[in-house]
């Protein structure tokens, strides 16, 4: 926080900077700088405004603006907590997997076959970790987190509406998006603001279960219908991405949510799934039935890619080729020059190739920790809001990991940020549950091992 006089001085300074920027910078840079500076003003007033504003806006902002915003928010909350609030920090069992992931990514960057190439992914994931830190240390009440998640879903709805619009206006179809011989009836694959339908599908797989969790917990019928409308838009957009990996992801997410919330819903889910298939357009149904096809060119291309990736893993088994897609791309193309690729189209193979046995172990440890703690603290909570939003978040994890069997989910900046936002939601919910005195939380909390950095703080 700042006093009024300081706010006034900052406001005058902000206007001067914007005026000079408008005179000397391009329109794109001016808009990006304007968003950062205006956002900075609100962050100084209340950092939760910055967090919630970015949750709404990040799908539509340039990657560089997002990177700076995510880094700055995390840095500001760290400085405020340490210097201004004089609070103390410790690394608990919740934060330890994140800390290990950061250390791994830093070392894997320094030992990379292309250090400068690895710095790109190091910066993006560090920004995501900073944002998790900012979320957990700022969104300390259910009301705060509810506003954050609601605005996150409003942003998703806007992106979904852009995708729906593309169904009617049409988009340019790139040859690599479909198997020309076996998918001739596909007229459009929507991608909204994400440049690629598969990337848009990944984003939707992350967002839809969160929306289902919020819809499930509310007893207000008007809100339920509003959520149903929004989820209908997002689901239709997901269908029209024609992403088989996205469909697989949302199916797994739905299954996990049902198993956690009420297994009896499986009895309704089976006939609903059959009815959905009966009424699907031929283009979508044929695309769905092509999963596992032995003649689909994109599947055959992936299988060949996986085989070469296994060779990369075998030759760099312990510590991999280096953090990020650029070292992998460089190494992969030294094995075959006629197959230019950006990543392995499989998150687990990609991370194994990039980080070796060490990297994949740390990543799986992080994922298992999230799943275990989300289930123990959130899905078992007596608080309906925490339970159902937690179930949605847990379903998102399983959904995006299933999607990660056909795509590398930690490749594009906005999906990297979306993944870390999901992590932040889970850890924020866990902290709120602990503060509310959840029975499971307290039993585990008394037994946990804590590595103190400074004393007397509950930060995750």
Secondary structure, 3 states (H helix, E strand, C coil): CCCHHHHHHHHHHHHHHHHHHHHHCCHHHHHHHHHHHHHHHHHHHCHHHHHHHHHHHHHHCCHHHHHHHHHHHHHHHHHHHHHHCCCCCEECHHHHHHHHHHHHHHHHHHCCCCHHHHHHHHHHHHHHHHHHHHHHCCCCCHHHHHHHHHHHHHHHHHHHHHHHHHHHHCCCCCHHHCCCCCCCCCCCCCCCCCCCHHHHHHHHHHHHHHHHHHHHHCCCHHHHHHHHHHHHHHHHHHHHCCCHHHHHHHHHHHHHHHHHHCCCHHHHHHHHHHHHHHHCCHHHHHHHHCCCCCCCHHHHHHHHHHHHHHHHHHHCCCCCCCCCHHHHHHHHHHHCCCCCCCCCCCHHHHHHHHHHHHHHHHHHHHHHHHHHHHHHHHHCCCCHHHHHHHHHHHHHHHHHHHHCCCCCCCCCHHHHHHHHHHHHHHHHHHHHHHHCCCHHHHHHHHHCCCEECCCCCCCC
